[in-house]
């Protein structure tokens, strides 16, 4: 705090700024993105360091996009899709689930912590769950610290 009572933006000891992660969230158009919208219209709070990318289906996100985001400086990637059995494209979310296994193997090969990637099911009516998942993911990434590939 300054003499005028304003925050300097520095947290912790030694004047170091608190680490704020950059998290990319791929959200399916039909459920998870609508859940994010509900969280917003319901004025539910979740961390502002989430960058949402709307995709038509979680199953359409190739593992290379996840690895690319992590290798280019994102601290975490979150994939949100429809609950199994509720996919607009019938089985797209099941494809995303199978791809998650491949993503975890790729992360292991690259020496990236598997906790930097997470797959979650969030429906259009689950604004509260969406906000909670975003908070949990941010807390997890904060505990891991910055990505080794972070450039800023």
N, C-alpha and C positions, 0 to 999 in steps of 0.2 A: 504494500500500500504506500502511496505517496502521502505527503503532508496534507493534501486536499482530500484524502480518502479514496483516491482512484486506484484501481488495481493496475499493476504493471504488466499483467499477463504472465508473470513468472510464478511458478509453483515450486514447492519442495524446498530443499536446502541448497545452498550454494548458488542461488540465482538461476538454476536450471529450469527450463520450461518443461511442463508436463508433456509427455508423449501423447499425441493425438493420432491414432491410426487412420489410414485411408482404407476403407472397406468397400469393395464393389459388390453389389447385390443384384444378381440376375433374377428378375421376378417374372413369372409367367403372366401374360395379359389377363387371363380369365379368372384366376383366383388370387395369387399372391400380390399382384399389382393392385387389384381391387381391395385386398386386405390392407395394403399400404395406404390407399386412398381413404379407406374407412378410418384408419388410425389418424390420418391427418384431419379429416372432417370431424372426428370425435375429439380432436385436440389432445390426443394422447402424446406424451413426450417420449422420444427416443433420441439417441445420440445423432448429432448433425453431421458426423463424419462418414455417414453411409451415402454412397452414390448409387442410386438405383438405375438399372438398365432394364427397360421393359422388353421382354422377348415374347414371341407368340406362345412358346411352350418350353418348359425346362428341358425337355428331351431334345430340343433343337440346338442347345448350346454344346458345341464340340469341346472336348477336354482341352484342346489346344488354346481355346480362348481363356480358360481358367489359368492354365500354366503361363500363358502370355501375360495376363494381368499380374500374376505374382512375380514373374521374372522381370517385369518392367517397373516394379516399385510399389504395387499395391501391397498393403500389409495383410490383407485377408480377402477372401472371396466367399460369398454366401450365395447358394443356389436355392431359390424358393419356388416350389411348384405346388400343383394341386394335390390333394390327398389321393392315395391310390384308390382307384375306382371312380374318381370324379374328374378325370382328365378330359378336357374338351376334345383332345385328339386320341381318345381311348386309352392308349398305353404310353404316351409320351413321358409321363412321370416315371414309369417303370424303366424306360430307356435311360433317363437321367440317373436313376438309382444304380443301374448297371455301370454307367459311365463313372459314377462316383468311385467305384472300386478301382477302375483304371486310373483315375486321378490320384487316389491315395498312393498307388504304386509309383506313378510318375513323381509325385512329391518326394517319396522315399528315395528314389534314384537321384533326384536333384539335391537332396540334403535339406529340403524345406520341411518344417514341422507340419504334420498332417492336420493339426488344429487350426491352421491358417485357412482351411477349406471346410465348409459345412453345408450339408444338404438338409433342408427343412420343408415340411409340408404346411402350407398356410392357406386357408380358404378365404373367399371373399368376405365372409362374415366374421373373420377372426382378426379384427384390428388390434385388439388387446394382445393377442398372441404374436402378431407381427412386431409390435413395439417391444415385447418381452424378448423375442428372438434377437432383435437388433441390439438390445442392451446386453444380452448375454454374449453375443459375438464380439461386441466392442470390449467388454470386460476380459474375454479370453485373449484377444489380440493385445490388449494393454499389458496383460501379464506376460506375454511372450516377448514384448518389446518390438522395436522396428524390424521390418523385413531386412534381411541381409542384402537385398537388391534395391533398397530404397535409395533414390537419387537426390532427394531434397531434404 
